[in-house]
């Protein structure tokens, strides 16, 4: 994955994170994790304190992060686990976890599993999850970089089609909300926020999905 595309991926993920971060449910979830693992209510103020406490945590902490992502209906993948851990440890979201050199996308989850049918050949396969918000470019770059890992799966002789589930109810809600003003959608006075983010908060989807649906509707009217 080229650096500029990876940066764009990060920006898309952080826009979604920013749209959720100050929500009551999101903040309540962060506070619960802090309470359960003896982290100050507002997190730590510097990286040294964070790293010291992080090194003492039990395995149960990572399970709590996965449970939080499930409750928030967010992908349980490396990108989101890293971001949420940093949110838990600091309200300022201080970056203290290493950024891997491998392409890590907010919208792709990678789960490595052993495969008995391939073990004698010394192979393995990778189970991949594409989450809502993934782009065609994300998938292309994933295949380019992980092709060497996914090739052994071809020995199974199976292909699976990736299909996105259409949610008609959410589609209608997005279009109905698009005609409303930012104030009607809940924007605070002086808040600099896009209509896509406001609608995503109300409907429970990503700002990118809101923009995509609105674009398709406008294009169909031409």
C-alpha positions as CSV (number, residue, x, y, z in Angstrom):
1,X,0.0,0.0,0.0
2,X,1.4,3.3,-0.9
3,X,2.0,5.9,1.9
4,X,-0.6,8.3,0.5
5,X,-3.3,5.7,0.3
6,X,-2.5,4.4,3.8
7,X,-2.7,8.0,5.1
8,X,-6.1,8.4,3.4
9,X,-7.3,5.1,5.1
10,X,-6.2,6.4,8.5
11,X,-8.1,9.7,7.9
12,X,-11.3,7.9,7.0
13,X,-11.0,5.8,10.1
14,X,-10.3,8.7,12.3
15,X,-13.2,10.7,10.9
16,X,-15.5,7.9,11.9
17,X,-13.8,7.7,15.3
18,X,-14.2,11.5,15.8
19,X,-17.9,11.3,15.0
20,X,-18.4,8.8,17.8
21,X,-15.8,9.9,20.4
22,X,-17.9,12.4,22.3
23,X,-21.1,10.3,22.2
24,X,-22.5,9.3,25.6
25,X,-22.5,5.6,24.9
26,X,-18.9,5.7,23.6
27,X,-17.6,7.7,26.6
28,X,-19.5,5.5,29.1
29,X,-17.8,2.5,27.6
30,X,-14.4,4.1,27.9
31,X,-15.0,5.0,31.5
32,X,-16.1,1.5,32.3
33,X,-12.9,0.0,31.0
34,X,-10.8,2.6,32.9
35,X,-12.7,1.8,36.1
36,X,-12.3,-2.0,35.6
37,X,-8.5,-1.7,35.0
38,X,-7.5,1.0,37.5
39,X,-6.9,3.7,35.0
40,X,-7.7,7.3,36.0
41,X,-11.2,8.5,35.1
42,X,-9.8,10.8,32.4
43,X,-6.8,8.6,31.5
44,X,-3.1,9.5,32.0
45,X,-1.5,12.7,31.0
46,X,1.8,11.5,29.5
47,X,3.3,8.6,27.6
48,X,5.6,7.4,30.4
49,X,2.7,6.8,32.8
50,X,0.7,5.1,30.1
51,X,3.5,2.7,29.1
52,X,4.2,1.8,32.7
53,X,0.6,0.9,33.4
54,X,0.0,-0.8,30.1
55,X,2.8,-3.2,30.7
56,X,1.0,-4.5,33.9
57,X,-2.3,-5.3,32.4
58,X,-3.7,-8.8,32.1
59,X,-5.0,-10.5,29.0
60,X,-8.5,-9.6,30.1
61,X,-7.9,-6.0,29.0
62,X,-7.7,-7.0,25.3
63,X,-10.9,-8.9,25.7
64,X,-12.5,-5.8,27.2
65,X,-11.4,-3.8,24.1
66,X,-12.9,-6.4,21.8
67,X,-16.2,-6.4,23.8
68,X,-16.3,-2.6,23.6
69,X,-15.8,-2.7,19.8
70,X,-18.7,-5.2,19.5
71,X,-21.0,-3.0,21.6
72,X,-20.1,0.0,19.5
73,X,-20.7,-2.0,16.3
74,X,-17.1,-1.3,15.2
75,X,-14.6,-3.6,13.4
76,X,-12.6,-5.7,15.9
77,X,-9.3,-5.5,14.0
78,X,-5.8,-4.3,14.6
79,X,-6.5,-0.7,13.6
80,X,-9.5,-0.2,15.8
81,X,-8.0,-2.1,18.8
82,X,-4.9,0.2,18.7
83,X,-7.0,3.4,18.5
84,X,-9.4,2.4,21.3
85,X,-6.6,1.4,23.6
86,X,-5.1,4.8,23.1
87,X,-8.5,6.4,23.8
88,X,-8.8,4.4,27.0
89,X,-5.4,5.5,28.3
90,X,-5.6,9.2,27.5
91,X,-8.4,11.6,26.8
92,X,-5.9,13.4,24.6
93,X,-5.5,10.1,22.6
94,X,-1.7,10.1,23.1
95,X,-0.1,7.7,20.6
96,X,2.1,5.2,22.4
97,X,1.5,1.9,20.5
98,X,3.9,1.2,17.5
99,X,2.6,1.8,14.0
100,X,3.2,-1.4,12.0
101,X,5.0,-1.2,8.7
102,X,2.4,-3.5,7.2
103,X,-0.7,-2.0,5.7
104,X,-3.4,-1.8,8.4
105,X,-6.8,-0.6,7.3
106,X,-9.7,0.5,9.6
107,X,-12.1,-1.5,7.3
108,X,-10.2,-4.8,6.9
109,X,-9.7,-7.5,9.5
110,X,-7.1,-10.3,9.2
111,X,-7.4,-13.5,11.1
112,X,-4.7,-16.1,10.6
113,X,-5.7,-19.7,11.2
114,X,-4.0,-23.1,10.7
115,X,-5.4,-25.4,8.1
116,X,-5.0,-29.2,8.6
117,X,-5.5,-29.8,4.8
118,X,-2.5,-27.6,4.1
119,X,-0.3,-28.3,7.1
120,X,1.6,-31.2,5.4
121,X,2.5,-28.8,2.6
122,X,3.7,-26.2,5.1
123,X,1.0,-23.8,4.1
124,X,-1.7,-21.8,5.9
125,X,-4.5,-19.5,4.9
126,X,-5.7,-16.1,6.0
127,X,-9.4,-15.4,6.9
128,X,-10.2,-11.8,5.8
129,X,-13.1,-9.7,6.9
130,X,-14.2,-6.7,4.9
131,X,-16.2,-4.2,7.0
132,X,-18.7,-1.6,6.0
133,X,-16.8,1.4,4.6
134,X,-14.2,-0.7,2.8
135,X,-13.3,0.7,-0.7
136,X,-12.4,-1.1,-3.8
137,X,-8.9,0.4,-3.5
138,X,-8.6,-1.0,0.0
139,X,-9.2,-4.5,-1.3
140,X,-6.9,-4.1,-4.3
141,X,-4.0,-3.0,-2.0
142,X,-4.7,-5.7,0.5
143,X,-4.5,-8.4,-2.2
144,X,-1.2,-6.9,-3.5
145,X,0.5,-7.0,-0.1
146,X,-1.0,-10.2,1.2
147,X,-1.1,-12.2,-2.0
148,X,1.8,-14.4,-0.8
149,X,-0.2,-15.3,2.3
150,X,-3.5,-15.9,0.5
151,X,-2.2,-18.0,-2.4
152,X,-2.1,-21.3,-0.5
153,X,-5.9,-21.0,0.0
154,X,-6.2,-21.6,-3.8
155,X,-5.2,-25.3,-3.1
156,X,-8.7,-25.7,-1.5
157,X,-10.2,-25.0,-4.9
158,X,-12.9,-22.7,-3.5
159,X,-14.0,-19.2,-4.2
160,X,-16.3,-17.0,-2.2
161,X,-18.1,-14.0,-3.5
162,X,-18.1,-10.9,-1.4
163,X,-21.5,-9.2,-1.3
164,X,-22.7,-6.2,0.7
165,X,-26.1,-6.5,2.4
166,X,-28.5,-3.8,1.5
167,X,-30.2,-2.2,4.5
168,X,-33.4,-0.6,3.1
169,X,-34.4,1.0,6.4
170,X,-31.1,2.7,6.9
171,X,-31.1,3.8,3.2
172,X,-34.4,5.6,3.7
173,X,-33.4,7.2,7.0
174,X,-30.3,8.6,5.4
175,X,-32.2,10.1,2.5
176,X,-34.9,11.5,4.8
177,X,-32.4,13.2,7.0
178,X,-30.4,14.7,4.1
179,X,-33.0,17.3,3.5
180,X,-32.8,18.6,7.2
181,X,-30.5,21.4,8.3
182,X,-27.5,20.8,10.5
183,X,-29.3,22.3,13.5
184,X,-32.2,19.9,13.0
185,X,-29.7,17.0,12.9
186,X,-28.3,18.0,16.3
187,X,-25.3,20.1,15.5
188,X,-24.2,22.2,18.5
189,X,-23.9,26.0,18.0
190,X,-20.5,26.8,16.4
191,X,-19.7,23.1,15.8
192,X,-17.8,22.6,12.6
193,X,-19.1,19.2,11.4
194,X,-20.3,17.9,8.1
195,X,-23.8,16.7,7.4
196,X,-22.5,13.3,6.7
197,X,-21.1,13.0,10.2
198,X,-24.3,14.3,11.8
199,X,-26.5,11.8,9.9
200,X,-24.0,8.9,10.6
201,X,-24.5,9.6,14.3
202,X,-28.3,9.4,14.0
203,X,-28.5,6.4,11.7
204,X,-25.6,4.3,13.0
205,X,-23.3,4.0,9.9
206,X,-20.1,5.6,8.6
207,X,-20.0,9.1,7.1
208,X,-18.5,7.6,4.0
209,X,-21.6,5.4,3.6
210,X,-23.9,8.4,4.0
211,X,-22.0,10.3,1.3
212,X,-22.1,7.3,-1.0
213,X,-25.8,6.8,-0.7
214,X,-26.6,10.5,-1.3
215,X,-24.3,10.5,-4.3
216,X,-26.0,7.5,-5.8
217,X,-29.4,9.1,-5.3
218,X,-28.4,12.3,-6.9
219,X,-26.8,10.4,-9.8
220,X,-30.0,8.4,-10.4
221,X,-32.0,11.6,-10.9
222,X,-29.8,12.9,-13.7
